[in-house]
Amino acid sequence: MENREQDRDKTLITDPKKINAAHENVQLIEWEDFDNELARLWSLTSALKEANEKKQSLQEKLQSLIQVKNESLNKLNELEEMRERLEARKVFMANMSTHCKVATEDAKKQEEMLSTEVRSLLVAGTSLSEANRLLTEERGCVKLKNVQRKLRARQQYMISQVSLLYPVKILVGPAQEQELESYSSSSRLGNPSASKPVNQGSLTILGLNLTLLPFTKMSFFTDKKEVQRSATALGYVAHAVSLIASYLQVPLRYPLRLGGSRSYINDHASSIDPASSDLSLDTTLSANVKLAEFPLFLEGQDTTRAAYAVFLLNKDIEQLLNFIGVKSLGPRHVLANLKELLRSVQSSEYIDT
């Protein structure tokens, strides 16, 4: 500080105005007062030095206080963030506690329902055991056979109504028809050779003849009315088969979509995705199977698909024949197989079996 003042005193003033102003400010001191003024100047210089030192000390203390203040502010910010996280954690724990209570209540309800079902199963098991005990007795077997005979009698009655609704007859002359009762009951499984199928063309259903020739060979000269009559006859057969299957409580292997002379039959196996064989074993087959429909009529359809539909319809009739223990008459005898099915169910042997 003193060096800067000495340097400032040594600087030459060249500006005339400043020189005149300096001369004007010059204070004349008597020689006798020079010591006093010098002592006063020295004391002022010492006081200025002490003031600068105090300033420097205060500046350092202030800087340290500012640093401590900044650190405390940072700590406060961190503490505020931790407090916010803590509040969020409390809210999360409260939600978890609520969900836990709800889950516990649901578990208790399910446990109560399960215990009720277990008690019901125990009661049902006791009843079943009692029923089995009664069935093992002689009276129980008789009662079961009586119930079965009543059920078969009811089925026989319902299917006889189907036979009246869709009568299958044999065509004897140009304008005469008679009931086809010539099939012997010897067509039961174990003695299939005793029955001879009647010609498909000689059978009618509800007065309509089913001709399968157009299904194998379709040409421009094919009689359109004959094609329509065959489609109508197949619609009758499909409806009759559907009713008989429902009465016998047999799910058909090839389901039918009834529509009169525009009926369809569905096949599962023909549309299974080949890539499904690469799936895991626990994958259900129904997820990879799509129904393929085949028309039971020829008009506007491919003859191969229509012939395959007739083949599937005959397979459904064979399934019903096998269910009651009767041998099929062959794959080309739709009406003959249907007639045999109706005759077998309406016979007295059906009730006694």
C-alpha positions in Angstrom: 0.0 0.0 0.0 2.8 2.4 0.9 4.6 1.5 -2.3 1.6 2.4 -4.4 1.3 5.8 -2.6 5.0 6.4 -3.1 4.7 5.5 -6.8 1.7 7.8 -7.1 3.7 10.6 -5.5 6.6 10.0 -7.9 4.3 10.2 -11.0 5.0 13.4 -12.9 2.0 15.6 -13.6 2.3 17.2 -17.0 -1.2 18.6 -17.3 -1.1 22.3 -16.6 -4.6 22.4 -15.1 -3.7 19.6 -12.7 -0.4 21.3 -11.9 -2.3 24.5 -11.0 -4.9 22.6 -9.0 -2.1 20.9 -7.1 -0.4 24.2 -6.3 -3.7 25.5 -5.1 -4.2 22.5 -2.7 -0.7 22.7 -1.4 -0.8 23.5 2.3 2.0 25.4 3.8 3.3 24.1 7.1 5.5 25.9 9.4 8.7 24.3 10.4 7.7 24.2 14.0 4.5 22.2 13.0 6.3 19.8 10.7 6.9 17.2 13.4 3.4 17.3 14.6 2.0 16.9 11.0 4.5 14.1 10.4 3.4 12.3 13.5 -0.2 12.7 12.6 0.5 11.4 9.1 2.3 8.4 10.5 -0.7 7.7 12.9 -3.1 7.9 10.0 -1.0 5.6 7.9 -0.9 3.1 10.8 -4.6 3.3 11.3 -5.1 2.7 7.5 -2.9 -0.3 7.6 -4.8 -1.8 10.6 -8.1 -1.1 8.8 -6.9 -2.9 5.7 -5.8 -5.8 7.9 -9.2 -5.9 9.6 -10.8 -5.8 6.2 -8.8 -8.7 4.9 -9.5 -10.7 8.1 -13.3 -9.9 7.8 -13.2 -10.9 4.1 -11.7 -14.2 4.9 -14.2 -14.8 7.7 -17.0 -13.8 5.5 -15.8 -16.1 2.7 -15.7 -19.0 5.2 -19.2 -18.2 6.4 -20.4 -18.1 2.8 -18.9 -21.5 2.2 -20.5 -22.9 5.3 -23.8 -21.4 4.3 -23.6 -23.0 0.8 -22.7 -26.3 2.4 -25.7 -26.0 4.8 -28.0 -25.2 1.8 -26.8 -28.2 0.0 -27.4 -30.3 3.0 -30.9 -28.8 3.4 -31.6 -29.7 -0.3 -30.4 -33.2 0.2 -32.5 -33.5 3.3 -35.6 -32.2 1.5 -35.0 -34.8 -1.3 -34.7 -37.5 1.3 -37.9 -36.3 3.0 -39.7 -36.5 -0.4 -38.4 -40.0 -1.0 -39.5 -41.0 2.5 -43.0 -39.6 1.9 -43.2 -41.5 -1.4 -42.0 -44.6 0.3 -44.7 -44.1 3.0 -47.4 -43.7 0.3 -46.1 -46.9 -1.5 -46.1 -48.9 1.7 -49.6 -47.6 2.5 -50.8 -48.8 -0.9 -49.1 -52.1 -0.4 -50.7 -52.5 2.9 -54.1 -51.8 1.4 -53.5 -54.3 -1.4 -52.3 -56.8 1.2 -55.5 -56.4 3.2 -57.6 -56.8 0.1 -55.7 -59.9 -0.9 -56.0 -61.3 2.6 -59.8 -60.7 2.5 -60.1 -62.3 -0.9 -58.0 -65.3 0.3 -60.3 -65.7 3.3 -63.4 -65.5 1.1 -61.9 -68.1 -1.3 -60.9 -70.2 1.7 -64.4 -70.1 2.9 -65.8 -70.9 -0.5 -63.3 -73.8 -0.9 -64.2 -75.2 2.5 -67.9 -75.0 1.5 -67.1 -76.8 -1.7 -65.1 -79.4 0.2 -68.0 -80.0 2.5 -70.3 -80.3 -0.5 -67.9 -82.7 -2.1 -67.8 -84.7 1.1 -71.5 -84.8 1.2 -71.7 -85.7 -2.4 -69.0 -88.4 -1.9 -71.1 -89.9 0.9 -74.2 -89.8 -1.2 -72.2 -91.4 -4.1 -70.9 -94.1 -1.8 -74.4 -94.8 -0.7 -75.7 -94.9 -4.2 -72.9 -97.2 -5.3 -73.7 -99.5 -2.3 -77.4 -99.5 -3.4 -76.4 -100.2 -7.0 -74.2 -103.1 -5.9 -77.2 -104.7 -4.3 -79.7 -106.7 -6.3 -82.5 -104.1 -6.0 -80.1 -101.4 -7.1 -79.2 -103.2 -10.3 -82.8 -103.8 -11.1 -83.6 -100.1 -10.5 -80.7 -99.1 -12.8 -81.9 -101.4 -15.5 -85.4 -100.1 -15.3 -84.1 -96.5 -15.6 -82.0 -97.5 -18.6 -85.0 -99.2 -20.2 -87.1 -96.1 -19.7 -84.4 -94.0 -21.2 -84.0 -96.2 -24.2 -87.8 -96.4 -24.6 -87.9 -92.6 -24.6 -85.1 -92.5 -27.2 -86.9 -95.0 -29.3 -90.1 -92.9 -29.2 -88.3 -89.7 -30.2 -86.4 -91.5 -33.1 -89.6 -93.0 -34.3 -90.9 -89.5 -34.7 -87.9 -88.7 -36.8 -88.7 -91.9 -38.8 -92.2 -90.5 -39.4 -90.9 -87.1 -40.2 -88.3 -88.4 -42.7 -89.5 -91.9 -43.9 -86.9 -93.9 -45.8 -88.7 -96.3 -48.2 -87.7 -98.6 -51.0 -89.0 -97.9 -54.5 -90.6 -101.0 -55.9 -92.3 -99.7 -59.1 -92.6 -96.5 -61.0 -95.2 -95.1 -58.7 -95.2 -97.5 -55.7 -93.2 -97.3 -52.5 -93.1 -99.6 -49.5 -91.4 -99.6 -46.2 -87.9 -101.0 -46.2 -88.3 -103.7 -43.5 -86.4 -106.4 -45.2 -83.2 -105.7 -43.3 -82.7 -108.5 -40.9 -81.5 -107.8 -37.4 -78.6 -110.0 -38.0 -76.6 -106.9 -39.0 -75.5 -106.6 -35.4 -71.7 -106.6 -34.8 -70.4 -110.1 -34.9 -72.6 -111.2 -37.9 -72.3 -108.5 -40.5 -72.4 -110.9 -43.5 -76.1 -111.7 -43.2 -77.4 -108.4 -44.5 -77.2 -107.2 -48.0 -77.4 -103.5 -48.7 -80.2 -102.3 -51.1 -79.2 -100.3 -54.1 -78.8 -96.6 -53.3 -81.0 -95.6 -56.2 -84.0 -97.7 -55.1 -84.3 -95.8 -51.7 -86.1 -92.6 -51.2 -86.4 -90.2 -48.2 -89.6 -88.3 -47.9 -90.3 -89.3 -51.6 -87.0 -88.0 -52.9 -84.5 -90.3 -54.5 -80.8 -89.7 -53.6 -78.7 -90.1 -56.7 -74.9 -90.0 -56.1 -73.9 -90.2 -59.8 -73.7 -86.4 -60.3 -71.4 -86.2 -57.3 -68.9 -88.4 -59.1 -69.4 -87.3 -62.7 -70.8 -83.8 -63.3 -71.3 -82.6 -66.9 -73.1 -79.9 -68.9 -75.9 -82.4 -69.7 -76.5 -83.4 -66.0 -80.2 -83.0 -65.1 -80.4 -79.8 -62.9 -83.6 -81.0 -61.3 -82.0 -84.2 -60.3 -79.1 -82.3 -58.7 -81.6 -80.2 -56.8 -83.6 -83.2 -55.6 -80.3 -84.9 -54.4 -79.4 -81.7 -52.5 -82.8 -81.6 -50.8 -82.6 -85.3 -49.9 -79.1 -84.8 -48.4 -80.6 -81.9 -46.4 -83.3 -84.2 -45.0 -80.7 -86.8 -44.1 -78.5 -84.2 -42.4 -81.4 -83.0 -40.3 -82.5 -86.6 -39.4 -78.9 -87.5 -38.4 -78.6 -84.3 -36.3 -81.9 -85.1 -34.4 -80.9 -88.8 -33.8 -77.5 -87.8 -32.5 -79.0 -85.3 -30.1 -81.5 -87.9 -28.8 -78.8 -90.5 -28.4 -76.6 -87.8 -26.8 -73.7 -88.6 -29.2 -71.5 -85.7 -30.3 -71.0 -86.1 -34.1 -67.4 -86.5 -35.2 -68.2 -84.3 -38.2 -70.6 -81.5 -37.1 -73.4 -80.4 -39.4 -74.5 -76.9 -40.3 -78.1 -77.3 -41.3 -79.6 -75.2 -44.1 -82.1 -77.4 -45.9 -80.8 -78.1 -49.4 -77.8 -75.8 -48.7 -76.5 -77.7 -45.7 -72.8 -78.1 -44.9 -70.7 -80.6 -42.9 -67.5 -79.7 -41.0 -64.2 -81.5 -40.9 -61.5 -80.8 -38.3 -58.7 -82.9 -39.7 -58.5 -81.4 -43.1 -57.5 -77.9 -41.9 -55.0 -78.6 -39.1 -52.0 -76.4 -39.4 -49.0 -78.7 -40.1 -46.7 -76.4 -38.1 -48.8 -77.3 -35.0 -46.8 -80.5 -34.7 -43.8 -78.4 -33.7 -45.6 -76.9 -30.7 -45.1 -78.0 -27.1 -47.1 -81.0 -25.8 -49.2 -78.8 -23.4 -50.6 -76.7 -26.3 -54.2 -77.4 -26.8 -55.2 -78.8 -30.2 -58.2 -76.7 -30.5 -56.0 -73.6 -30.8 -54.5 -74.9 -34.0 -57.7 -76.5 -35.6 -60.0 -74.7 -37.9 -63.3 -76.0 -39.2 -63.4 -76.8 -43.0 -66.9 -76.8 -44.4 -67.9 -79.0 -47.3 -71.2 -78.5 -49.1 -73.9 -81.2 -49.2 -75.0 -79.9 -52.6 -73.5 -79.6 -56.1 -74.9 -76.3 -57.5 -72.0 -73.9 -57.8 -69.6 -76.2 -55.9 -66.7 -78.4 -56.7 -67.8 -82.0 -57.2 -64.8 -83.4 -55.2 -65.7 -81.3 -52.2 -69.4 -82.3 -52.5 -68.6 -86.0 -52.8 -66.3 -85.7 -49.7 -69.2 -84.1 -47.8 -71.5 -87.0 -48.6 -68.7 -89.3 -47.5 -68.4 -87.5 -44.1 -72.2 -87.6 -43.7 -72.1 -91.3 -44.1 -69.3 -91.5 -41.5 -71.6 -89.7 -39.0 -74.3 -92.3 -39.7 -71.7 -95.1 -39.2 -70.7 -93.5 -35.9 -74.3 -93.7 -34.7 -74.6 -97.3 -35.9 -71.4 -98.2 -34.0 -72.8 -96.5 -30.9 -75.8 -98.8 -30.8 -73.7 -101.9 -31.9 -74.8 -102.2 -35.5 -72.5 -102.8 -38.5 -72.5 -100.3 -41.3 -73.7 -101.4 -44.7 -70.9 -99.6 -46.5 -69.5 -96.2 -47.4 -71.8 -95.7 -50.5 -75.1 -96.4 -48.8 -76.2 -93.3 -47.1 -80.0 -93.9 -47.1 -79.5 -97.6 -46.5 -77.4 -96.9 -43.4 -79.9 -94.3 -42.2 -82.8 -96.8 -42.7 -80.8 -99.5 -40.8 -80.2 -97.0 -38.0 -83.9 -96.1 -37.7 -84.9 -99.8 -37.8 -82.3 -100.9 -35.2 -83.3 -98.2 -32.7 -87.0 -99.0 -33.2 -86.5 -102.7 -32.7 -87.3 -104.4 -29.4 -83.7 -105.5 -29.1 -82.6 -101.9 -28.6 -84.5 -101.6 -25.3 -83.3 -105.0 -24.0 -79.6 -104.4 -24.6 
